[in-house]
């Protein structure tokens, strides 16, 4: 004998529209911050033609701030998303499943929104640990998912706008025209307050124990972040070691710097050290979320270009000795090459660069993603306009 299936009964008082709206706007704020800061990172790494010559180099810690905020907001979004899903999951069991075209559109937008957001956050968290168990390119998929989330979110907001507006503010009392939940019992309001306090504590704790990798005052609490800003040779973390990049002792012994141009030249390390040296205090800010300021010494890129007969602000292609890993060849826009703080660094924090930090020479430039601060530089080539 087959028993009839009955929908589950949800007795909790917080699976309501008001709670979902309150949590949803907090989650929406985190997603918005994460999206905008991620867009900044993408534009700095792959600037479109109209922006290529206008990339900002000030403030020098601009990328450190935006990328740190990107990872912090993405991490904070995890408990916010889980609580948001908890408040609305009973609606999965509402019957009939589809009540018309608008309801079907709402369900579809929610499915895309939830699925894409879960995948986006999961991939982002694994990226902070530099673990990529998938066969596709992380950055391109991460960027595409961000736009998919924004599109699904806009559809969802358009469909749910009347309900969101009705529960955006807490009404003091119920009336004949008051929205549902306006005169809810005090116990429900107390339970909601407790939920939000717990949610705030969870978000605050997750932020406090991970944000120290980029927020210096919180470095002592950096318990769960994949990187500590002081861990590494010469007081600076390392993403890719010389060994992982395929840098051999023979390659280092025979190293030369070649600079192309009308009066191109090649220099040994001793000859490079004999040129006028300059110093700058600049941060390394990596896409994984960690960052640290350091003191760098070396030759200005603009001086090397002038010696090669190139105009101030020429676009460069920077070539590394590395044989393994991405970003062996990067491009440097004119805004960086003309900046007095952009160096081909030879020293870090008062000592010669260690092999893992790019010995014998590496690029350091203000307000630039760490993946573009090329290590083990062996060639600077002008890019034709």
N, C-alpha and C positions, 0 to 999 in steps of 0.2 A: 504494500500500500504506500503510495507516494504522498508525502506530506506537503502541503502548500508552502512555498517559500514566502516568508514574511520579511519585509524590510526591517533593518535594525532600528532600535529606538535609542535616540540620543538624549540623555537626561541632563547633560551639562547646560549651564545657563550662558555660556560665553561663545557658543557657535552662532552668534547673531550678527546682523548687519552692522551694528554700531562698533562692535569689537573688531570685525573684519576691516572696517573703514579706518579705525584708529591705527591698527597695525599696518594696514596697507599704505597709508600715507608716509609712515616711517620707512617702510621698505622702498616705496617709490623714491624717497629722497636719497636713500643709499644707492639705488640703481642709477638715478640721474647723475649723482656725483661720480660714480664708477664709470658710467658711459662717457661723460664729458672729459674726464681725466684720461681715459683710455684713448679717446679721439686725439687728444693732445699728443700722446705718445706715438700714435700711428702717424700723425702728420709730421712729427719731428724725424721719424725713421724713414718715411717715404713721402717727402713733401711733393705736392703737385707742382706743375710748372709755374703756376701763378704765384706760388709761395716760396719757391726754391731760393730766390735771392733775397728774401725778406725774413728769414728765420731769426727769431730774437735770441740774442746772446746775454741779455740782462733781464731779470736778475740772474746771477751766475748759478744760483741754487734753484732756479725755476723748475727744472725737470725733477730735481730731488723732491720738491714739494708736491708737484702734481702726481708723480708716479708713486710716491709714498702714500698719498691720499687715495690713489686708485686701489692699491692693495689693501689699505685699511678699510675703505668703504666696502670693497668686495668681501673681505673677511667678516665685517659686521653684518653684511647682508645674509649670511648663512643662518644665524639664529632667527633673524627677522623673517626669512622665508619659511623656515620650519614652523614658526608660530602662526604665520599667516595661513599656511596650508592646514594646520590643525584647526583653525577657526572655521574653515570653509569646507573641510572634507565631507561633512554629512550631506552636502548638496550633491555629492556623487550618487547618492541613493534615492534622490527625488524621482518620482515616477508621475507621469511619463518622462522618459529621458529627454525627448525633444518635444517642444510645444509650439513649434512654428519656425519660420525662417530666422527671425531675430534671435530666438533662443538657441537655434543651431549655430548661428554665427558666434554667439557668446561662448558656447561650449567649445567650438573649434579654436577661438582665440585663446581661451584658457588653456586648452591642451598644448597649443604651440608655446604659449608664454611660460607655462610651468616646465615643460620638457626642455625648452631652450635655456631657461634660467638655471635649472639644476645642472645641465651639462656645462654651461658657461662657468658657473662657480666651481664645479668639480675640476674642470680643466685649469682654471686659474689657480686654485690651491695647489694642484700638482706642479704647475709651472713655477711656483715659488720655491719648490724643492728641486727643481730641474729634473723632474722625472717625466718622461714622455712615452707612455706605453702604447700610444696609438701610431698608426703608420702614416698619418697625414701631417702637414705643416701646421704647427700650433697657432702661429700668429695669424695666418690668413683665415683659419676656421674660427678662431676667437673673435676676430674682427667682424666676420660675416654673421656670427651668432648675435653679436651685440646689436646689429641693425635689425635682425629678425626679432629680437626681444622688444626693441623700441616699436616696431611696427605692430606686433601682437598686443603690446601694452596700449597703444593708441586706440586700436580697435576695441579692446576690452573697456577702456575708459569711456569711449563714445557710447557703447551699449549700456554700460552701468551708470552713466552720468546721473540720471534721476535718483537712483538709489543712493549713490555716493553723496549727492547734494543733500538728500534728506537726513543723512546720518553724519554729516561732516562735523556739526556742532552738537554738543549735548544740550537738549532742551530742558528747562527747569521743571516743567510740569506738562501733563498731557491735556489736550483739549480736543474739541470736535474735529479740528483740522490738523492736529499735530501728527507728525509721522510716527510710525510704529516704533515702540521703544522709548518714546519721549517721557513717559511716566513710569518707567521700569522700577521694580522694587529696589530698595536701598542695598539689599544683599547682592544683587547683580552688579550694581555699581562698585561695591566693595570688592567683589571677586575680580572685576575687570581691573580695578586699581592694583590689586595684588598681582595679577597677571602682568600688567605693564611694568610694575616695579621689578618683578623677576626677570622680565625680558630686558629691561634696562641694565640690570645687574649682569646678565649674561653677555650682552653686547659690550658693556664696559670692561668686563673681565677679559673677554676674547681680544678686545682692542689693546688693553694694557699689557697683556703678555705676548703680544706679537708686534706691536707698533714700534718697539724699541729698536728694531733693525734700521729704522729711518728717522725716528724722532729721538734725538739724543737724550733729552731729559728722562725718557722712559727706558733707556738702555739697560739699567739695572734690573728691570722687570722682564727682560727679553727671555722668557722661559720656553715658549713654544714656537718662536720664529725659526725658520730654517737657517738664518744667518745671524751672527752677532757682529756688530760693526767693528769690533776690535780684534776679531779672530782672523788671523792670517799673517803672512810674512810682512814685515815692516808696518804692522798695525793696520792692515787693510785686507779685507776678504778677497778671495780669488774664486772666480767662476770656472775658468779653464786654465789648468796648469800648463807649463811648457811641455811636459811629457805628453799630456793629452793632445796638445796641438801639433805634436810631431817635430818639436824643435830639438835638433841634435847638437852635440858639442862641436862637431865639424862645421855645421852651418853658422854657429856663433863665432868660431875662430876665423872664418873667411867672410864675415859680414861686411857689407858696404852699404852706404845709403846712396841711392841714385835719385837725382832730381832732373826731370826732363824740362826742356824749354829752349828758347833761342840760344842761351849759353849754358846748356845743361852741364851737370858735373856729377862726380861721385866722390864720397868722402869716407875715410876710415873713421873709427870711433875716436881716435886721438885727434884727428883733424876737426871733427865735429865738436869735441870738447874745447878746442882752441878758439872757436867762434865766440862772440859775445853771448854770455849766458844771462837768462832772465828767470825770474821766479814768480810763482802765483799760488795762492791758496784756493783750490777748487775741489768740488766734490766729485766722487764717482757715484753715479746713481744708476742702478741696474733695473731692468724691467721686472725682475723678480721681487723688487720692493725694498731691498737693502740699499743703504747709501752711507757714505762717510766722507768728510772733508779731509784733505791732505795737502801737504806742502810739496810743490813740484818745482824742479829746476831744469832748464834746458834751453834750446834755441827756438826763437819765435818762428812760426811757419811763414809769416810774412817776410822775414829776413831771408829765408831760404829761397822763397819765390823771387825776391828782388835780385838775389845773386844769380838766379837762372834766367834773368831777363824777362820775367813775367810781370804783368800789371798787378797792382794792389787789388786784392779781391778776386783772384783767379779761382775757378772751380777746380778741385783736385780729386784725383783718384788715389786712394791710399792702399798700398799693397803690403800684406804681411808675409813673413816667412812661413807662417803656419801651413801645415799640409792636411790637418784634420779639423773638422768643425766648420760652422758657418762664419760668415763675415770675414773671410780671408781678404776680400777686396771691398772697400767701402768708398763712398764719395763724400766729400766735404764741400759744403756750399760756401759761396763767397762771403756770407756774413761771418763765418768762422775764420776763414783764411785771412781776412783783413783785421781781425781782432787782435789787439796786443796781448791778450791773455792766452791765446791759442799757442801751445808749445809742442815741439817735439821733445818730450821730456826724457832726460837722462838720469835724473836723481829723484828719489821719493823720500820725504821726511828726513832729509839730511844725509842719505846714503845712496850709493849706486843702486839702480833698479835691480831687484832680484829677477832671476829668470821667469818666475811665475807672474811677475808684474810687467813683463815685456822687455827685459834686457835684450839688446842694448838700447833700444829707443822705442818709445810709444807716443801716441797722440793723447793730449789732454786739452779739452776745449770747454769753455763755459756753457752751461745750460744745454748739455748734449747727452743723449742716452748712452749708458755705459757700453752697450754692444757696439757703438760706433767709435769708441775711444780705442782705436786699433792698437794692439800690442805687436811687438817684434816687427816694427815697420822697416821695410827694406827699400821701398820705392815710392816716390811721389810723382804722379803724372798729371799734367794739365788736361782737363776735359774740354774738348772743343765746344764752343758755344753753338 
